[in-house]
Amino acid sequence: MTSRQISGEAQDITAPMPASLRVLTPSQRADYGRDGFIAIRGLVATAWLERLVAVTEEFVEKSRALTESNPLFDLEPDHTAESPRLRRLVSPADLHETFWEFVSQSVIVDVVEDLIGPDIKYHHGKLNFKAPRGGEEVKWHQDIQFWPHTNYGPLTVGVFLDDVEPNMGNVGFVPGSHEDDLFDQYSGDAWVGCIAASDLARVDVAQAAYPTGPAGTITVHNCRVVHGSAPNRSNRQRRLLLQTYAPADAFAYTDIVKQSPRGDTLIRGEPARWARHDPRPCQVGPSRVRTIFEVQQREV
Ligand SMILES: O=C(O)CCC(=O)C(=O)O
């Protein structure tokens, strides 16, 4: 497998422009098409944020009883009952109706519709934490190799549950990288879930944008965009609710979310009768992986 995978003509990452947009301005939609990501400050209303934070805190309380990670709770090595330090709550929409209502019915689905059209599948989600003065680095990577699909329409919406300033482990996105190579995220036979240093030399990570904003700010990034995040160097926690959606005509090559009851569910519009294929090859990561933190931190 080589890391240069640009054979075949790319398709648009957006659906055809609808007669009217639900949330985005035409220029935000164009920015997404050009850069592969956008950020919208303070989009999610306070009432929603309060509900999301309240259920998040319920899960943090539950984590106090744990001494090691399990399939739902990914813990930092120094997690304790007195001072819980989570890295991730896996698949929150399967665990609480509030999360499911938010990911399947809120304004963020309208944003997704503006970008990928009216027929939408929820693919999977997670709640990533970065504890104060810690949190793990997430190395530069592209998402689609983790959950390959027949086309590159899938995207991920990140919702800030906290006010995010610089140096809080905010995610950096490399503009335009969705149009470049798809990189090999194996190292030999091992799945490492990140881009090799030798390949990174070809990515202009110095140009990465690191959106900040008040709680309720969202980011939307395409599944090919190179992105990553540093540890949280501040004294405040950074909680980021991430959910991935796919146009109905993007079909997953692996059953990676099949263990999730709500994974790969049509949430809006009609099911597709035809799969749409992007001619560019897609690397296929393993069907069963630990979380990105575990995979990347064990990289040799
Ligand atoms: O939580 C973060 O900082 C980044 C997460 C991320 O990029 C991912 O889970 O793919």
The ligand as an SDF file (V2000), in Angstrom:
LIG
                    3D

 10  9  0  0  0  0  0  0  0  0999 V2000
  -10.7360   15.1830   20.4240 O   0  0  0  0  0  0  0  0  0  0  0  0
   -9.8510   15.6150   19.6820 C   0  0  0  0  0  0  0  0  0  0  0  0
   -9.0520   16.4790   20.0360 O   0  0  0  0  0  0  0  0  0  0  0  0
   -9.6900   15.1120   18.2670 C   0  0  0  0  0  0  0  0  0  0  0  0
  -10.4390   13.8650   17.9950 C   0  0  0  0  0  0  0  0  0  0  0  0
  -10.2780   13.3320   16.6400 C   0  0  0  0  0  0  0  0  0  0  0  0
   -9.6890   13.9050   15.7680 O   0  0  0  0  0  0  0  0  0  0  0  0
  -10.8770   12.0410   16.3410 C   0  0  0  0  0  0  0  0  0  0  0  0
  -11.4020   11.3910   17.2690 O   0  0  0  0  0  0  0  0  0  0  0  0
  -10.8350   11.6380   15.1470 O   0  0  0  0  0  0  0  0  0  0  0  0
  1  2  2  0
  2  3  1  0
  2  4  1  0
  4  5  1  0
  5  6  1  0
  6  7  2  0
  6  8  1  0
  8  9  2  0
  8 10  1  0
M  END
$$$$
